[in-house]
Amino acid sequence: MKTACPLDCYDGCSVIYKDGSLEGDRDHPVTKGFLCYKLNHYFDYPQLQSAYYRQEPISLSQAIDILEERLRGSEEILHFRGSGNVGKMQGVTDLFFAKIGATIASGSLCDGAGQLGIQRGRGENLILPLEQIAKSELVIIWGRNVSYTNSHLLPYLQGKTLVVIDPVRIDIAKHAQMHLQINPRTDLELACMLARFIYMQNGEDEAFIQERTQNYDFFADFIKEYRMVPTVERIGVDILEIATLAELMQQMRTVILVGNGVQKYAHGSDVLHMIDSLAAMLGLFGREGCGVSFLGDTSVGLEDPFAVEAKRVPKASVDFAAFDLVFIQASNPLITLPQSERVAQGLEKSFTVVFGLYMDETAQVADLVIPAKNFLQKPDVRFSYGHEFVHFMPKLEERIGALSEYELTAELFRRFGLEGLEREEAYLDHFRSQLIQDGPYYKLPSYHTTPYADGFKEPFCFIDEVEDEWEEEEGLYLITPKAQRAINSQFKRDEFLYVPVSLGLSDGDRVLVTSPYGQVEMEVRVSERLRDNLVLAYSGSRINRVTPAKTDNHGHNAIFQEVRVRVEPIS
């Protein structure tokens, strides 16, 4: 039977479930039968077999009784829903919590700042179809390790001129014609310098700018504010490399693949807005084989039946201690949220409920654990932010002793005497009715073969100012990318601290990593792939003990990399 991977990554693999194992769907136009390490090892991690109350196993019905009692007795309730599963039916629980007046954690730990930056320029963040990448000549991979996070994209890069922009010499940089190994937190400055060279060479697309954009003159004045020599010195690469890339972008059909790494800072929205403005300057939107690809917004043109009005707090900076009861769904915040010690202290002060698949770190300290069904045990629908295809996921096996999101919501609606919940099938049909059917496949309602070919809803708005109060601090930059064999805290984590050769450390050394937000002891791995002024720890590791519990300037996104750290050997 055919289903789809529920995990939080670009690819959204089409999957065949056969004889208790997962296989790739060779007929799918994007994923073509290949599954990543994570999904191939999905069954290595045992699913919860029981509910638990204060670490003691109890029945599922007892767990729901306790949940009801505690919900009725709590004044301040927080619903914290993560992205451990990105199926659309995850959102049905919001309907209940909004009905009872709970606060809902919103914003993103991942891409919210970049999404806002794109909306400020284009208005909508439409997915760039892979067929447009296939038609390109120059592909710029900017802060995005496609080998780890987007491996089904690799065949579309064959025969392209590849340029990698990243402080780390990632795997694909070995195959690139250029690697601009910039200093961390200088992506905006690099985009400004590329724009400066294009402007000086009169390389901008004047017709596109006149017909489809606004405020270009203000943008031109803005990029001139960045003095070339000191800005290039700050970026940390040769000025000839920047000039060469600017020339290539003027000569070739160009696609820019941007990752989360560029926007994990307080000014993250400005970074994406600047990269988009660089692309608009060249007229890359609405042209064959051109465009900018970030995490596509699958909500464009979609009526979401689970959208609710509710009190909101940002996920990245939420104070769990402010709530009597915290209901955590599809998330492991004790590991994935910044400033982990603060998270642990907050959870100790609230009645913590975990509704999930695994006995992870947060479940281990929770007061109540309710087992959830996995993606094979319930119906769902899976949208991808890396391509336009939508998958329907039928229920393929029975599971007693666990609940789907819909089943839990329906039970709570019944117990609290609430109205307004529709049948499960009605919600799935609601999503299906909005999709574009193309033969055996469904596509997003916002799908366009060439996005923005008909222009933007409003003229493209160039960036003309930046909100950035960052002051250089002592210490090493911290980079927190995605790991190859894990998705944040799920699956096979990489818990090492990767350090440059210049620190004089050896593999296996123990170090104390310290920042203004905390400290953590880690084991070292020495890497020649790093610049001398940075260390690397993969997301979903213990490094979050030293990351800041803050959001970007607009409250949309965690800013894990807005910090400098000290690294001291432990003798």
Buried (B, 14 or more C-beta within 10 A) or exposed (E): EBBBBBBBBBBBBBBBBEEEEBBBBEEBBBBBBBBBEBBBBBEEBEBBEBBBBEEEEBEBEEBBBBBBEBBEEBEBBBBBBBBBBBBBBBBBBBBBBBBBEBBBBBBBBBBBBBBBBBBBBBBBBBBBBBBBBBBBBBBBBBBBBBBBBBBBBEEBBEEBBBBBBBBBBBBBBEEBEBBBBBBBBBBBBBBBBBBBBBBEEEBBBEEBBEEBBEBBEEBBEBBEEBEBEEBBEBBBBEBEBBBBBBBBBBEBBBBBBBBBBBBBBBBBBBBBBBBBBBBBBBBBBBBEBBBBBBBBBBBBBBEBBBEBEBEEBBBBBBBBBBBBBBBBBBBBBBBBBBBBBBBBEBBEBBBBBBBBBBBBBBBEBBBBBBBBBBBBBBBBBBBBBBBBBBBBBEBBEEBEEBBBBBBBBBBBBEBEEBEEBEEBEEBBEBBEEBBBEEEEBBBBBBBBEBBBEEBBEEBBBBBBEBEBEEEEEEBBBBBBBBBBBBBBBBBEBBBBBBBBEEBEBEEEBEBEBBBEBBBBEBEBBBBEBBBEBBBBBBBBBBBBBBBBBBBBBBBBBBBBBBBBBBBEEEE
